[in-house]
């Protein structure tokens, strides 16, 4: 199977925003776009059937309408539709194993909306073998120009291998021809706090140590992608807070999660949770060792 980006379609504004984002990304990466709609009650295709009795009419229409819109916007892009008779979560997890990237719609910041996000998107993000991007519904007023392309931001913990995360972030920045900023958050420990604030000598040393670690991690990737304009940012704040701050003004925020290990229940860490629920830009969650 040729490399594809798969987007999950369910007809919601969020999934349509995800499809538009995925189409632009597929065009930049020169990949095929796959529009996936999963429905357990999808009927087998008969050899001959009239449209008025086609039980899959609305499912086909959903995919066809999205494909027609995206093809008009991206006439050179190869787009394929895919109807799957399966539970959406299982279908998307299977698609993730076959795709370079899976793109899903993400619902808002309100507590109730965040609860419903967990129905499909969160389990897929936590279990997928490949990166998953979550995209919110578009809020731009009709007739206004689109926002200019922004930077890619990647959140790094620096306490383990970041190669998978940096590979994805640098490749994406290169494909988009935009800058990349690597962000590391480090909470100020109790011993560095004083009654009037913080011990600046201690925080300066923390910042220098983090800067050295970050530069070491970025070094090989700067050499591999010399055309990517790279900046780094050390924030003396909790990693979760730092990642939300990094999302402001970014076109894409890239965060990691530990890859699922056999016998361990899949889960997302606090940084990924903060990014998904509070970051306002699209968020890519990349599994890594």
C-alpha positions in Angstrom: 0.0 0.0 0.0 1.3 3.4 -0.9 2.0 5.9 1.9 -1.1 7.7 3.0 -2.5 10.2 5.5 -5.8 9.0 6.9 -8.5 11.3 8.2 -11.5 10.1 10.2 -14.8 11.5 8.9 -18.1 11.5 10.8 -19.7 14.6 9.3 -19.0 16.9 12.2 -17.4 20.3 11.8 -14.4 19.0 13.6 -13.9 16.1 11.3 -14.3 18.4 8.2 -11.7 20.8 9.7 -9.4 17.7 10.2 -10.0 16.7 6.6 -9.0 20.2 5.3 -5.9 20.2 7.5 -5.0 16.6 6.4 -5.4 17.6 2.7 -2.9 20.4 3.0 -0.5 18.2 4.9 -0.8 15.4 2.3 -0.1 17.9 -0.5 3.0 19.2 1.3 4.3 15.7 2.0 3.3 14.5 -1.5 1.2 11.7 0.0 -2.2 10.2 -0.8 -5.1 11.3 1.4 -7.5 8.6 2.6 -11.0 9.7 3.8 -12.2 7.0 6.2 -15.7 6.7 7.4 -16.4 3.7 9.8 -19.9 2.5 10.6 -20.6 -0.9 12.1 -24.0 -1.1 10.3 -22.5 -0.6 6.9 -24.3 -3.0 4.5 -22.4 -5.3 2.1 -22.4 -3.8 -1.4 -24.9 -5.7 -3.7 -24.0 -6.5 -7.3 -26.9 -4.3 -8.5 -28.7 -1.8 -6.4 -30.9 1.3 -7.1 -29.8 4.4 -5.4 -33.2 4.8 -3.7 -32.7 1.5 -1.8 -28.9 1.9 -1.1 -28.5 1.5 2.7 -25.1 3.1 2.5 -26.3 6.2 0.7 -25.6 8.7 3.5 -22.2 7.2 4.3 -21.2 7.4 0.7 -22.6 11.0 0.4 -20.6 12.1 3.4 -17.3 10.8 1.9 -18.2 12.0 -1.6 -19.0 15.5 -0.5 -15.8 15.9 1.5 -13.8 14.5 -1.4 -15.3 16.9 -3.9 -14.6 19.9 -1.7 -11.0 18.8 -1.0 -10.3 17.9 -4.7 -11.5 21.3 -5.8 -9.0 22.9 -3.3 -6.2 20.6 -4.2 -6.7 19.4 -7.8 -3.3 17.6 -7.9 -3.8 15.6 -4.7 -4.7 11.9 -4.9 -7.7 11.4 -2.6 -9.4 8.0 -2.0 -12.6 7.3 0.0 -12.9 4.3 2.3 -16.1 3.0 3.9 -15.4 0.4 6.7 -18.0 -1.8 8.4 -16.4 -1.6 11.8 -16.4 0.3 15.1 -14.8 3.7 14.5 -12.1 3.3 17.2 -11.0 -0.1 15.9 -11.1 1.1 12.2 -8.9 4.1 13.1 -6.4 2.0 15.0 -6.1 -0.3 12.0 -5.7 2.7 9.7 -3.0 4.1 12.0 -0.9 0.9 11.5 -1.2 1.5 7.7 -0.7 5.3 7.5 2.1 7.8 7.9 -0.3 9.9 9.9 -3.9 9.8 11.3 -5.9 13.1 11.6 -8.9 13.4 13.8 -11.3 16.2 14.8 -11.1 17.5 18.3 -13.9 19.2 20.2 -13.2 22.4 22.0 -12.1 23.3 25.5 -15.3 23.1 27.5 -15.4 20.3 30.1 -18.5 18.6 28.6 -17.0 18.7 25.1 -13.7 17.4 26.4 -15.6 14.5 27.9 -17.0 13.5 24.5 -13.6 13.8 22.9 -12.7 10.7 24.9 -15.3 8.6 23.0 -13.1 7.9 20.0 -10.2 10.3 19.7 -8.5 9.8 23.1 -8.3 6.0 22.9 -6.9 6.2 19.4 -4.3 8.8 20.4 -3.3 6.6 23.4 -3.0 3.3 21.4 -2.1 4.3 17.8 1.3 3.0 16.5 1.8 6.1 14.4 1.5 9.9 15.0 -2.1 11.2 15.5 -3.0 14.9 14.9 -6.1 16.4 16.6 -7.6 19.4 14.8 -10.3 21.7 16.2 -13.2 23.1 14.2 -12.4 26.1 12.2 -13.5 29.4 13.8 -12.4 31.8 11.0 -15.2 34.1 9.9 -16.3 33.4 6.3 -14.7 35.9 3.9 -11.7 36.7 6.1 -8.2 35.6 4.9 -6.6 32.5 6.4 -4.0 33.0 9.2 -0.4 33.0 7.9 1.6 29.8 8.3 3.1 29.7 11.7 5.9 27.8 13.3 6.0 24.2 14.4 6.5 23.8 18.2 7.8 20.6 19.8 7.8 19.9 23.5 10.8 18.0 24.8 11.3 16.4 28.2 15.1 15.6 27.8 15.0 12.6 30.1 15.1 10.0 27.4 15.3 9.5 23.6 13.5 12.2 21.6 14.5 10.9 18.2 11.0 9.9 17.0 9.5 13.2 18.2 12.2 15.3 16.6 12.1 13.3 13.4 8.4 14.1 13.0 8.8 17.8 14.1 11.7 18.5 11.8 10.2 16.7 8.8 7.0 18.6 9.3 8.7 22.0 9.5 10.8 21.2 6.4 7.7 20.1 4.4 5.9 23.3 5.4 9.0 25.5 5.1 8.4 27.1 8.5 10.5 27.7 11.6 10.7 25.1 14.4 10.9 26.0 18.1 11.9 23.3 20.6 10.4 24.0 24.1 11.5 22.5 27.4 9.7 23.3 30.7 11.4 22.8 34.0 9.7 23.5 37.3 11.7 25.5 39.9 12.6 23.2 42.8 11.8 24.2 46.4 15.5 24.7 47.3 15.6 27.5 44.6 12.7 29.4 46.2 13.3 32.2 48.7 10.8 34.4 50.6 11.0 37.2 48.0 10.8 35.0 44.9 13.5 32.7 43.5 17.2 32.4 43.9 18.4 33.7 40.5 21.8 32.1 40.8 20.0 28.7 41.1 17.6 29.4 38.3 20.3 30.6 36.0 22.2 27.4 36.5 19.1 25.4 35.8 18.6 27.3 32.6 22.2 26.8 31.5 22.0 23.0 32.2 18.7 22.7 30.3 20.1 24.7 27.4 23.1 22.4 27.1 20.9 19.3 27.1 18.5 20.8 24.6 21.3 21.9 22.3 22.8 18.4 22.4 19.5 16.8 21.6 18.9 19.2 18.7 22.4 19.0 17.2 22.1 16.0 14.9 18.7 17.2 13.6 20.0 20.6 12.8 22.7 18.9 10.7 20.1 16.6 9.0 17.7 19.5 8.2 20.0 22.5 7.6 17.3 24.5 5.9 15.0 24.5 8.9 15.3 27.6 11.1 15.5 26.3 14.6 15.1 28.1 17.9 14.9 26.8 21.4 13.0 28.0 24.5 13.7 27.1 28.1 10.8 27.9 30.4 11.0 27.8 34.1 7.5 26.5 34.5 5.8 23.1 34.8 6.2 21.1 31.5 2.4 21.1 31.1 2.2 24.9 31.4 5.2 25.4 29.2 3.6 23.3 26.4 0.3 25.2 26.5 2.2 28.5 26.3 4.2 27.1 23.3 1.0 26.5 21.4 0.2 30.2 21.3 0.8 31.4 17.8 2.0 27.9 16.5 0.6 26.2 13.4 1.2 22.8 15.0 2.3 21.6 18.5 4.1 18.3 18.6 4.2 16.3 21.9 5.2 12.8 22.7 3.8 9.8 24.6 5.4 6.6 25.6 4.7 3.8 23.2 2.4 1.1 24.5 4.3 -1.7 26.1 2.8 -5.2 26.3 1.0 -5.7 29.6 0.8 -2.0 30.4 -2.5 -0.2 29.8 -2.2 2.6 27.2 -2.4 6.1 28.6 -1.4 9.7 28.0 0.9 11.7 30.2 0.1 15.1 31.7 2.0 17.0 29.0 0.0 15.3 26.2 -3.3 15.8 28.1 -2.5 19.5 28.6 -1.7 20.0 25.0 -4.8 18.2 23.7 -7.3 19.9 26.1 -5.8 23.4 26.3 -3.7 24.0 23.2 -5.6 26.0 20.6 -3.6 24.9 17.5 -3.6 21.4 15.9 -1.7 18.9 18.2 0.4 16.0 17.0 0.9 13.2 19.5 3.9 11.0 18.5 4.5 7.6 20.2 8.1 7.0 21.1 10.2 4.6 23.1 
